[in-house]
Amino acid sequence: MKRMLAGILLSVAMSATGTVAANELTLNGKLTQGSLVRGQLPAGSKVTLNGDTLPVNQQGKFVFGFDRDDSLTHTLAWTLPDGTTQRKTLTLTKRDYVTQRIDGLDQKMVTPPESVLKRIQKDAANVYKARSAQSDSDALFTGFIWPADGPVTGVYGSQRILNGKPSRPHYGLDVGSPTGTPVVAPVDGTVTLADDLYYSGYTIVLDHGMGVFSTFLHLDTMTVSVGDTVSQGDQVGTIGETGRATGPHLDWRINLNNQRLDPELLVPPRN
């Protein structure tokens, strides 16, 4: 997979108190498809992306993301508390995605029997509900850490062929490690789902605030429950191979509302 080397979009000096200087814009993220971008303006500012209003919290913080196959040109506009308006064109780097073949899956996990369709629909509704919260936490403005140790065995955006049949792109980051390897919170969050799902097995959803969620799939054990709050580095479960999996691994996903974004763009590089 082609690695995107574009770094921080814009970076401006902040005062010693950590507040954004008047009429300054800070953006932290990568100009590429699949990226999550975190921004800040003076409190009371308003922001739009391609004409759509972005939620801005009381500290002037906001987030937005780019889909896997998003267009490469976007317009960010903002209005400061004094009424001054500015805009900037954001030009993304196009990504190339690999094709990954996975054989040996139980065929009922590739083409599920009708007897489990209602369960799959219920699972999807529960996950959607778990990712629908709009909390005020801005924990995601902290640097993310890797949720598990181990080599990367699957990447975001790859086109998957399951038992010879083309499937939807993979929207997670896979970390391969033995069953029982600890899985920790990459940043502070609140548990909004901890359940056994047909496709993803033992699954946990963490709300990091402002519409950003982590999801951990195929766990062997879950050590948290819905409503629990966790700090960065707290254990939430262990790696397993429950659900549709051919071996023990963690499938970590990042969502901004309905957008599926690349977790690997949020953590430090790993060999």
HELIX and SHEET records of a PDB file:
HELIX    1   1 GLN A  107  VAL A  110  1                                   4    
HELIX    2   2 GLU A  114  VAL A  116  5                                   3    
HELIX    3   3 LEU A  117  ALA A  130  1                                  14    
HELIX    4   4 ALA A  139  PHE A  141  5                                   3    
HELIX    5   5 PRO A  263  LEU A  265  5                                   3    
SHEET    1   A 3 THR A  26  ASN A  28  0                                        
SHEET    2   A 3 LEU A  36  GLN A  40 -1                                        
SHEET    3   A 3 LYS A  61  GLY A  65 -1                                        
SHEET    1   B 4 ASP A  52  LEU A  54  0                                        
SHEET    2   B 4 LYS A  46  LEU A  49 -1                                        
SHEET    3   B 4 THR A  73  THR A  79 -1                                        
SHEET    4   B 4 THR A  85  THR A  91 -1                                        
SHEET    1   C 3 THR A  99  ILE A 102  0                                        
SHEET    2   C 3 GLN A 159  LEU A 162  1                                        
SHEET    3   C 3 LYS A 165  PRO A 169 -1                                        
SHEET    1   D 7 VAL A 152  GLY A 154  0                                        
SHEET    2   D 7 LEU A 173  GLY A 176 -1                                        
SHEET    3   D 7 HIS A 249  LEU A 256 -1                                        
SHEET    4   D 7 VAL A 212  MET A 222 -1                                        
SHEET    5   D 7 GLY A 201  GLY A 209 -1                                        
SHEET    6   D 7 GLY A 189  LEU A 197 -1                                        
SHEET    7   D 7 THR A 229  VAL A 230 -1                                        
SHEET    1   E 4 VAL A 152  GLY A 154  0                                        
SHEET    2   E 4 LEU A 173  GLY A 176 -1                                        
SHEET    3   E 4 HIS A 249  LEU A 256 -1                                        
SHEET    4   E 4 GLN A 259  LEU A 261 -1                                        
SHEET    1   F 6 VAL A 152  GLY A 154  0                                        
SHEET    2   F 6 LEU A 173  GLY A 176 -1                                        
SHEET    3   F 6 HIS A 249  LEU A 256 -1                                        
SHEET    4   F 6 VAL A 212  MET A 222 -1                                        
SHEET    5   F 6 GLN A 235  ILE A 239 -1                                        
SHEET    6   F 6 PRO A 182  VAL A 184 -1                                        
END                                                                             
